């Protein structure tokens, strides 16, 4: 007979509402996180809880799916032309082979049109850089689940992440033979990892995950945090200048302020928020750092709630720990420090995931 020590709480070191609620039923955890969210935004000493606005969410989610492809291409050509003018360039690559444009501003549907030369207006260099950017986005989509697989020894999450990425494609991409072939490969990969989660599948035709895992295990270079801090400092200064020029007064970080322009962090990524929160070079005020920390905490709470909801929807309690580990794996070192997501936090999530899976396997075999 197998005994389970229910007194052990694998999330005991998670801190704040997460740890207090982890020992109760899952709906209580959701309530605790939502209560934490409300408290942080209504506290007399709290800065504005600046999460993504509805408009920003819509913009980020949009891939031009409401436009016909001809309009998408026309808009894309205009964006590229503007970037070339700004960069004083005639193409996407300079003489040294370095990018002259910012591909991160282009949605996936536009990139796919560019990569496949839809409409016949894109140069060979434009097609090449678009293909490379699409590859980078695929790799980025798989990176968190891959980091989690290294911690848990379970490869199934990588195939699920790849399937989610494929399913988010635009209509033109979904109509291609390569998309259909890759999606079929992902379904076979998921089936294989359900049977043997600790082994990466092999021999599946058109499997982009296998190709991804076969790549050298190299770390993608990132900007040092000091450079990130300077960049986001300039962005906040630009907001402040725009507020002054519009006659709205100073840039403020508290929604209770009756005057001034409320700062907008909706387009600020989490590593930049971490740079503001940590304030290692003293570039930010206490008010700015506190506000950035509030936004970062809010986004982390959202990711935990999403993991909880995925667990409830699937009926698999291990998905909660898995979702937390995916978030942890996607973080930079600075994000983990600013969020206090420590190695102990990670290890507790790994232990919870493994113990839950072990218990489930005992139940299935009983």
C-alpha positions as a Markdown table, in Angstrom:
| # | Residue | x | y | z |
|---|---|---|---|---|
| 1 | Unk | 0.0 | 0.0 | 0.0 |
| 2 | Unk | 1.3 | 3.4 | -0.9 |
| 3 | Unk | 1.1 | 6.2 | 1.6 |
| 4 | Unk | 1.1 | 9.9 | 0.7 |
| 5 | Unk | 2.2 | 12.5 | 3.2 |
| 6 | Unk | -0.4 | 15.2 | 2.6 |
| 7 | Unk | 1.3 | 17.4 | 5.2 |
| 8 | Unk | 4.1 | 18.2 | 2.8 |
| 9 | Unk | 3.4 | 21.3 | 0.8 |
| 10 | Unk | 5.7 | 21.4 | -2.3 |
| 11 | Unk | 4.9 | 25.1 | -2.7 |
| 12 | Unk | 5.9 | 26.0 | 0.9 |
| 13 | Unk | 8.6 | 28.4 | -0.3 |
| 14 | Unk | 6.6 | 30.1 | -3.0 |
| 15 | Unk | 5.7 | 33.1 | -0.7 |
| 16 | Unk | 2.8 | 35.5 | -0.3 |
| 17 | Unk | -0.6 | 34.3 | -1.6 |
| 18 | Unk | 0.8 | 31.5 | -3.7 |
| 19 | Unk | 2.1 | 29.6 | -0.7 |
| 20 | Unk | -0.9 | 30.3 | 1.6 |
| 21 | Unk | -3.3 | 29.1 | -1.1 |
| 22 | Unk | -1.4 | 26.1 | -2.4 |
| 23 | Unk | -2.4 | 23.9 | 0.5 |
| 24 | Unk | -6.1 | 24.5 | -0.3 |
| 25 | Unk | -8.3 | 23.4 | -3.2 |
| 26 | Unk | -7.4 | 24.9 | -6.6 |
| 27 | Unk | -10.4 | 27.3 | -6.8 |
| 28 | Unk | -9.2 | 28.8 | -3.5 |
| 29 | Unk | -5.8 | 29.5 | -5.2 |
| 30 | Unk | -7.5 | 31.3 | -8.0 |
| 31 | Unk | -9.5 | 33.4 | -5.5 |
| 32 | Unk | -6.3 | 34.2 | -3.6 |
| 33 | Unk | -4.5 | 35.3 | -6.6 |
| 34 | Unk | -7.4 | 37.5 | -7.7 |
| 35 | Unk | -7.7 | 38.9 | -4.3 |
| 36 | Unk | -3.9 | 39.7 | -4.3 |
| 37 | Unk | -4.4 | 41.5 | -7.7 |
| 38 | Unk | -7.2 | 43.6 | -6.3 |
| 39 | Unk | -5.3 | 44.5 | -3.1 |
| 40 | Unk | -2.2 | 45.6 | -5.1 |
| 41 | Unk | -4.3 | 48.1 | -7.1 |
| 42 | Unk | -6.5 | 49.4 | -4.4 |
| 43 | Unk | -4.0 | 49.8 | -1.5 |
| 44 | Unk | -3.5 | 53.4 | -0.5 |
| 45 | Unk | 0.3 | 53.0 | -1.0 |
| 46 | Unk | 0.1 | 51.0 | -4.2 |
| 47 | Unk | 1.2 | 52.4 | -7.6 |
| 48 | Unk | -1.1 | 51.9 | -10.5 |
| 49 | Unk | -1.2 | 48.2 | -11.5 |
| 50 | Unk | -0.3 | 48.8 | -15.1 |
| 51 | Unk | -1.1 | 45.7 | -17.0 |
| 52 | Unk | -1.7 | 45.3 | -20.7 |
| 53 | Unk | -4.6 | 47.5 | -21.8 |
| 54 | Unk | -7.4 | 46.1 | -23.9 |
| 55 | Unk | -6.1 | 48.0 | -26.9 |
| 56 | Unk | -2.6 | 46.7 | -26.4 |
| 57 | Unk | -3.8 | 43.1 | -25.9 |
| 58 | Unk | -5.8 | 43.4 | -29.2 |
| 59 | Unk | -2.8 | 44.8 | -31.0 |
| 60 | Unk | -0.5 | 42.1 | -29.7 |
| 61 | Unk | -3.0 | 39.3 | -30.5 |
| 62 | Unk | -3.8 | 40.6 | -34.0 |
| 63 | Unk | -2.0 | 39.0 | -36.9 |
| 64 | Unk | -3.9 | 40.9 | -39.7 |
| 65 | Unk | -6.5 | 38.1 | -39.8 |
| 66 | Unk | -9.2 | 40.6 | -40.5 |
| 67 | Unk | -7.5 | 41.8 | -43.7 |
| 68 | Unk | -7.3 | 40.3 | -47.1 |
| 69 | Unk | -3.8 | 39.2 | -48.1 |
| 70 | Unk | -3.5 | 42.0 | -50.7 |
| 71 | Unk | -4.1 | 44.6 | -47.9 |
| 72 | Unk | -1.6 | 42.8 | -45.6 |
| 73 | Unk | 1.1 | 43.0 | -48.4 |
| 74 | Unk | 0.4 | 46.6 | -49.2 |
| 75 | Unk | 0.6 | 47.6 | -45.5 |
| 76 | Unk | 3.8 | 45.5 | -45.1 |
| 77 | Unk | 5.5 | 47.2 | -48.1 |
| 78 | Unk | 4.6 | 50.6 | -46.6 |
| 79 | Unk | 6.1 | 49.6 | -43.2 |
| 80 | Unk | 9.3 | 48.2 | -44.8 |
| 81 | Unk | 9.7 | 51.4 | -46.9 |
| 82 | Unk | 9.4 | 53.6 | -43.8 |
| 83 | Unk | 12.0 | 51.5 | -42.0 |
| 84 | Unk | 14.4 | 51.7 | -44.9 |
| 85 | Unk | 14.0 | 55.5 | -44.9 |
| 86 | Unk | 14.6 | 55.7 | -41.2 |
| 87 | Unk | 17.7 | 53.4 | -41.4 |
| 88 | Unk | 18.9 | 55.1 | -44.6 |
| 89 | Unk | 19.0 | 51.7 | -46.2 |
| 90 | Unk | 17.9 | 50.2 | -49.5 |
| 91 | Unk | 17.3 | 46.7 | -48.2 |
| 92 | Unk | 17.0 | 44.6 | -45.0 |
| 93 | Unk | 20.7 | 43.9 | -44.8 |
| 94 | Unk | 23.7 | 46.3 | -44.8 |
| 95 | Unk | 27.0 | 45.6 | -46.5 |
| 96 | Unk | 28.1 | 43.6 | -43.5 |
| 97 | Unk | 25.0 | 41.4 | -43.5 |
| 98 | Unk | 23.5 | 43.0 | -40.5 |
| 99 | Unk | 19.8 | 43.8 | -40.3 |
| 100 | Unk | 18.7 | 47.4 | -41.0 |
| 101 | Unk | 15.1 | 46.9 | -40.0 |
| 102 | Unk | 13.2 | 45.7 | -36.9 |
| 103 | Unk | 11.4 | 42.5 | -37.8 |
| 104 | Unk | 9.9 | 42.2 | -34.3 |
| 105 | Unk | 7.4 | 44.9 | -35.3 |
| 106 | Unk | 5.9 | 42.6 | -38.0 |
| 107 | Unk | 3.1 | 40.1 | -37.3 |
| 108 | Unk | 3.4 | 36.5 | -38.3 |
| 109 | Unk | 1.1 | 36.7 | -41.2 |
| 110 | Unk | 3.1 | 39.5 | -42.7 |
| 111 | Unk | 6.3 | 37.7 | -42.2 |
| 112 | Unk | 4.9 | 34.6 | -43.9 |
| 113 | Unk | 3.8 | 36.6 | -46.9 |
| 114 | Unk | 7.3 | 38.1 | -47.1 |
| 115 | Unk | 9.1 | 34.7 | -46.6 |
| 116 | Unk | 7.0 | 33.1 | -49.4 |
| 117 | Unk | 7.1 | 36.1 | -51.7 |
| 118 | Unk | 3.3 | 36.3 | -51.7 |
| 119 | Unk | 2.4 | 38.9 | -54.3 |
| 120 | Unk | 5.8 | 38.7 | -55.9 |
| 121 | Unk | 7.1 | 42.0 | -54.5 |
| 122 | Unk | 9.7 | 40.8 | -52.0 |
| 123 | Unk | 13.4 | 40.7 | -52.7 |
| 124 | Unk | 15.6 | 37.6 | -52.1 |
| 125 | Unk | 17.1 | 39.3 | -49.0 |
| 126 | Unk | 13.7 | 40.2 | -47.7 |
| 127 | Unk | 12.5 | 36.6 | -48.1 |
| 128 | Unk | 15.7 | 35.3 | -46.3 |
| 129 | Unk | 15.4 | 37.6 | -43.3 |
| 130 | Unk | 11.7 | 36.8 | -43.0 |
| 131 | Unk | 12.3 | 33.1 | -43.0 |
| 132 | Unk | 15.0 | 33.5 | -40.4 |
| 133 | Unk | 12.7 | 35.6 | -38.2 |
| 134 | Unk | 9.9 | 32.9 | -38.4 |
| 135 | Unk | 12.5 | 30.3 | -37.4 |
| 136 | Unk | 13.6 | 32.4 | -34.5 |
| 137 | Unk | 9.9 | 32.8 | -33.3 |
| 138 | Unk | 9.4 | 29.1 | -33.5 |
| 139 | Unk | 12.5 | 28.5 | -31.5 |
| 140 | Unk | 11.4 | 31.1 | -29.0 |
| 141 | Unk | 8.0 | 29.4 | -28.7 |
| 142 | Unk | 9.7 | 26.1 | -27.8 |
| 143 | Unk | 12.4 | 27.4 | -25.5 |
| 144 | Unk | 10.4 | 27.6 | -22.3 |
| 145 | Unk | 9.0 | 24.1 | -22.7 |
| 146 | Unk | 12.5 | 22.8 | -23.6 |
| 147 | Unk | 14.0 | 24.4 | -20.4 |
| 148 | Unk | 11.2 | 22.7 | -18.4 |
| 149 | Unk | 11.9 | 19.4 | -20.1 |
| 150 | Unk | 15.5 | 19.6 | -18.9 |
| 151 | Unk | 14.2 | 20.0 | -15.3 |
| 152 | Unk | 11.4 | 17.3 | -15.4 |
| 153 | Unk | 12.7 | 14.9 | -18.0 |
| 154 | Unk | 9.3 | 15.1 | -19.8 |
| 155 | Unk | 9.4 | 16.0 | -23.5 |
| 156 | Unk | 5.6 | 16.1 | -24.0 |
| 157 | Unk | 5.4 | 19.8 | -23.3 |
| 158 | Unk | 7.7 | 20.7 | -26.2 |
| 159 | Unk | 5.4 | 19.0 | -28.7 |
| 160 | Unk | 2.4 | 20.7 | -27.1 |
| 161 | Unk | 4.1 | 24.1 | -27.4 |
| 162 | Unk | 4.9 | 23.4 | -31.1 |
| 163 | Unk | 1.3 | 22.4 | -31.8 |
| 164 | Unk | 0.1 | 25.6 | -30.2 |
| 165 | Unk | 2.5 | 27.6 | -32.3 |
| 166 | Unk | 1.4 | 25.9 | -35.5 |
| 167 | Unk | -2.3 | 26.4 | -34.6 |
| 168 | Unk | -1.7 | 30.2 | -34.2 |
| 169 | Unk | -0.7 | 30.5 | -37.9 |
| 170 | Unk | -2.5 | 32.7 | -40.4 |
| 171 | Unk | -4.8 | 31.4 | -43.0 |
| 172 | Unk | -2.2 | 31.4 | -45.8 |
| 173 | Unk | 0.3 | 29.4 | -43.7 |
| 174 | Unk | -2.4 | 26.9 | -42.7 |
| 175 | Unk | -3.2 | 26.3 | -46.3 |
| 176 | Unk | 0.3 | 25.2 | -47.1 |
| 177 | Unk | 1.3 | 21.6 | -47.5 |
| 178 | Unk | 4.3 | 22.1 | -45.1 |
| 179 | Unk | 2.0 | 23.3 | -42.3 |
| 180 | Unk | -0.3 | 20.3 | -42.6 |
| 181 | Unk | 2.7 | 17.9 | -42.7 |
| 182 | Unk | 4.2 | 19.5 | -39.6 |
| 183 | Unk | 1.0 | 19.5 | -37.7 |
| 184 | Unk | 0.5 | 15.8 | -38.4 |
| 185 | Unk | 4.0 | 15.3 | -37.1 |
| 186 | Unk | 3.2 | 17.2 | -33.9 |
| 187 | Unk | 0.2 | 15.0 | -33.2 |
| 188 | Unk | 2.3 | 11.9 | -33.7 |
| 189 | Unk | 4.9 | 13.4 | -31.4 |
| 190 | Unk | 2.3 | 14.2 | -28.7 |
| 191 | Unk | 1.0 | 10.6 | -28.9 |
| 192 | Unk | 4.6 | 9.2 | -28.7 |
| 193 | Unk | 5.4 | 11.3 | -25.6 |
| 194 | Unk | 2.2 | 10.4 | -23.9 |
| 195 | Unk | 3.3 | 6.8 | -24.1 |
| 196 | Unk | 7.0 | 7.5 | -23.2 |
| 197 | Unk | 7.3 | 11.1 | -21.9 |
| 198 | Unk | 11.0 | 10.7 | -20.9 |
| 199 | Unk | 12.2 | 10.1 | -24.4 |
| 200 | Unk | 12.2 | 12.5 | -27.4 |
| 201 | Unk | 10.5 | 10.8 | -30.3 |
| 202 | Unk | 12.5 | 10.0 | -33.4 |
| 203 | Unk | 11.8 | 8.9 | -36.9 |
| 204 | Unk | 8.7 | 11.1 | -37.4 |
| 205 | Unk | 8.6 | 12.7 | -40.9 |
| 206 | Unk | 8.5 | 16.5 | -41.1 |
| 207 | Unk | 9.1 | 16.9 | -37.4 |
| 208 | Unk | 10.4 | 20.4 | -36.7 |
| 209 | Unk | 10.8 | 19.7 | -33.0 |
| 210 | Unk | 13.3 | 16.9 | -33.7 |
| 211 | Unk | 15.2 | 19.4 | -35.9 |
| 212 | Unk | 15.1 | 22.0 | -33.1 |
| 213 | Unk | 16.3 | 19.6 | -30.5 |
| 214 | Unk | 19.2 | 18.5 | -32.7 |
| 215 | Unk | 20.5 | 22.0 | -32.9 |
| 216 | Unk | 23.6 | 22.8 | -30.8 |
| 217 | Unk | 22.7 | 23.8 | -27.3 |
| 218 | Unk | 23.8 | 27.4 | -27.5 |
| 219 | Unk | 22.6 | 30.4 | -25.6 |
| 220 | Unk | 21.1 | 33.2 | -27.7 |
| 221 | Unk | 23.0 | 36.4 | -27.0 |
| 222 | Unk | 21.0 | 39.1 | -25.2 |
| 223 | Unk | 21.6 | 42.7 | -24.4 |
| 224 | Unk | 23.3 | 43.3 | -21.0 |
| 225 | Unk | 20.9 | 44.6 | -18.4 |
| 226 | Unk | 22.6 | 48.0 | -18.3 |
| 227 | Unk | 21.8 | 48.5 | -22.0 |
| 228 | Unk | 18.2 | 47.4 | -21.4 |
| 229 | Unk | 17.9 | 49.9 | -18.5 |
| 230 | Unk | 19.2 | 52.8 | -20.7 |
| 231 | Unk | 16.8 | 51.8 | -23.5 |
| 232 | Unk | 13.7 | 51.7 | -21.2 |
| 233 | Unk | 14.8 | 54.9 | -19.5 |
| 234 | Unk | 14.8 | 56.6 | -22.9 |
| 235 | Unk | 11.3 | 55.2 | -23.6 |
| 236 | Unk | 9.9 | 56.6 | -20.3 |
| 237 | Unk | 11.5 | 59.9 | -21.0 |
| 238 | Unk | 9.9 | 59.9 | -24.5 |
| 239 | Unk | 6.5 | 59.3 | -22.8 |
| 240 | Unk | 7.2 | 62.2 | -20.4 |
| 241 | Unk | 8.1 | 64.5 | -23.3 |
| 242 | Unk | 5.0 | 63.5 | -25.2 |
| 243 | Unk | 2.8 | 64.2 | -22.2 |
| 244 | Unk | 4.3 | 67.7 | -21.7 |
| 245 | Unk | 3.9 | 68.5 | -25.4 |
| 246 | Unk | 0.3 | 67.4 | -25.3 |
| 247 | Unk | -0.3 | 69.7 | -22.3 |
| 248 | Unk | -1.0 | 66.8 | -20.0 |
| 249 | Unk | 1.7 | 67.6 | -17.4 |
| 250 | Unk | 4.2 | 65.3 | -15.9 |
| 251 | Unk | 4.3 | 61.5 | -16.3 |
| 252 | Unk | 2.8 | 59.8 | -13.2 |
| 253 | Unk | 2.6 | 56.3 | -12.0 |
| 254 | Unk | -0.4 | 56.3 | -9.6 |
| 255 | Unk | -3.9 | 56.3 | -11.0 |
| 256 | Unk | -5.1 | 58.3 | -7.9 |
| 257 | Unk | -3.2 | 61.3 | -9.2 |
| 258 | Unk | -5.7 | 63.9 | -10.4 |
| 259 | Unk | -3.2 | 65.5 | -12.8 |
| 260 | Unk | -0.5 | 64.3 | -15.2 |
| 261 | Unk | -0.3 | 61.6 | -17.8 |
| 262 | Unk | -0.4 | 58.0 | -16.5 |
| 263 | Unk | 2.6 | 56.0 | -17.6 |
| 264 | Unk | 1.9 | 53.2 | -20.0 |
| 265 | Unk | 3.9 | 50.0 | -19.5 |
| 266 | Unk | 1.8 | 47.9 | -21.8 |
| 267 | Unk | 4.5 | 47.7 | -24.5 |
| 268 | Unk | 7.4 | 47.2 | -22.0 |
| 269 | Unk | 8.7 | 43.7 | -21.9 |
| 270 | Unk | 9.3 | 41.8 | -18.7 |
| 271 | Unk | 13.1 | 42.1 | -18.8 |
| 272 | Unk | 12.8 | 45.9 | -19.1 |
| 273 | Unk | 10.4 | 45.9 | -16.2 |
| 274 | Unk | 13.0 | 44.0 | -14.2 |
| 275 | Unk | 15.6 | 46.5 | -15.1 |
| 276 | Unk | 13.4 | 49.3 | -13.8 |
| 277 | Unk | 12.5 | 47.3 | -10.7 |
| 278 | Unk | 16.1 | 46.3 | -9.8 |
| 279 | Unk | 17.4 | 49.8 | -10.7 |
| 280 | Unk | 21.0 | 48.6 | -10.5 |
| 281 | Unk | 22.4 | 51.8 | -12.1 |
| 282 | Unk | 20.1 | 54.2 | -10.3 |
| 283 | Unk | 18.4 | 55.4 | -13.5 |
| 284 | Unk | 14.9 | 55.3 | -12.0 |
| 285 | Unk | 13.0 | 56.9 | -9.2 |
| 286 | Unk | 11.5 | 54.8 | -6.4 |
| 287 | Unk | 8.1 | 55.5 | -7.8 |
| 288 | Unk | 9.1 | 54.1 | -11.2 |
| 289 | Unk | 10.7 | 51.0 | -9.7 |
| 290 | Unk | 7.7 | 50.3 | -7.5 |
| 291 | Unk | 5.3 | 50.7 | -10.4 |
| 292 | Unk | 7.4 | 48.4 | -12.6 |
| 293 | Unk | 7.5 | 45.8 | -9.9 |
| 294 | Unk | 3.7 | 46.0 | -9.6 |
| 295 | Unk | 3.3 | 45.3 | -13.4 |
| 296 | Unk | 5.8 | 42.4 | -13.3 |
| 297 | Unk | 4.0 | 40.8 | -10.3 |
| 298 | Unk | 0.6 | 41.2 | -12.1 |
| 299 | Unk | 1.9 | 39.5 | -15.2 |
| 300 | Unk | 3.3 | 36.7 | -13.1 |
| 301 | Unk | 0.0 | 36.3 | -11.3 |
| 302 | Unk | -1.7 | 36.0 | -14.7 |
| 303 | Unk | 0.7 | 33.3 | -15.8 |
| 304 | Unk | 0.0 | 31.3 | -12.6 |
| 305 | Unk | -3.7 | 31.7 | -13.1 |
| 306 | Unk | -3.4 | 30.5 | -16.7 |
| 307 | Unk | -1.4 | 27.5 | -15.5 |
| 308 | Unk | -4.2 | 26.8 | -12.9 |
| 309 | Unk | -6.9 | 27.1 | -15.5 |
| 310 | Unk | -5.1 | 24.8 | -17.9 |
| 311 | Unk | -4.8 | 22.3 | -15.1 |
| 312 | Unk | -8.5 | 22.5 | -14.3 |
| 313 | Unk | -9.5 | 22.3 | -18.0 |
| 314 | Unk | -7.4 | 19.3 | -18.7 |
| 315 | Unk | -8.2 | 17.5 | -15.4 |
| 316 | Unk | -4.5 | 17.0 | -15.0 |
| 317 | Unk | -3.2 | 18.5 | -11.7 |
| 318 | Unk | 0.4 | 18.2 | -12.8 |
| 319 | Unk | -0.2 | 20.9 | -15.5 |
| 320 | Unk | -0.3 | 23.5 | -12.8 |
| 321 | Unk | 3.3 | 22.9 | -11.8 |
| 322 | Unk | 4.3 | 22.5 | -15.5 |
| 323 | Unk | 2.8 | 25.9 | -16.4 |
| 324 | Unk | 4.8 | 27.5 | -13.5 |
| 325 | Unk | 8.0 | 25.8 | -14.7 |
| 326 | Unk | 7.4 | 27.0 | -18.3 |
| 327 | Unk | 7.1 | 30.6 | -17.0 |
| 328 | Unk | 10.2 | 30.1 | -14.9 |
| 329 | Unk | 12.2 | 28.7 | -17.9 |
| 330 | Unk | 11.1 | 31.7 | -20.1 |
| 331 | Unk | 12.4 | 34.2 | -17.6 |
| 332 | Unk | 15.8 | 35.9 | -17.7 |
| 333 | Unk | 18.0 | 35.9 | -14.6 |
| 334 | Unk | 16.9 | 39.5 | -13.9 |
| 335 | Unk | 13.2 | 38.7 | -14.2 |
| 336 | Unk | 13.7 | 35.8 | -11.7 |
| 337 | Unk | 15.6 | 38.1 | -9.3 |
| 338 | Unk | 13.0 | 40.9 | -9.5 |
| 339 | Unk | 10.1 | 38.5 | -9.1 |
| 340 | Unk | 11.9 | 36.5 | -6.3 |
| 341 | Unk | 11.5 | 33.3 | -8.3 |
| 342 | Unk | 14.4 | 31.5 | -6.7 |
| 343 | Unk | 16.0 | 28.1 | -7.5 |
| 344 | Unk | 14.2 | 26.8 | -4.4 |
| 345 | Unk | 10.9 | 28.0 | -5.9 |
| 346 | Unk | 11.8 | 26.1 | -9.1 |
| 347 | Unk | 12.9 | 23.0 | -7.3 |
| 348 | Unk | 9.6 | 22.9 | -5.3 |
| 349 | Unk | 7.7 | 23.1 | -8.6 |
| 350 | Unk | 9.8 | 20.3 | -10.1 |
| 351 | Unk | 9.2 | 18.1 | -7.0 |
| 352 | Unk | 5.5 | 18.8 | -7.1 |
| 353 | Unk | 5.3 | 18.0 | -10.8 |
| 354 | Unk | 7.1 | 14.7 | -10.4 |
| 355 | Unk | 5.2 | 13.6 | -7.2 |
| 356 | Unk | 1.9 | 14.4 | -8.8 |
| 357 | Unk | 2.8 | 12.5 | -11.9 |
| 358 | Unk | 3.9 | 9.6 | -9.7 |
| 359 | Unk | 0.6 | 9.6 | -7.8 |
| 360 | Unk | -1.4 | 9.7 | -11.1 |
| 361 | Unk | 0.6 | 6.8 | -12.5 |
| 362 | Unk | -0.2 | 4.8 | -9.4 |
| 363 | Unk | -3.9 | 5.6 | -9.7 |
| 364 | Unk | -3.9 | 4.6 | -13.4 |
| 365 | Unk | -2.2 | 1.3 | -12.7 |
| 366 | Unk | -4.3 | 0.5 | -9.6 |
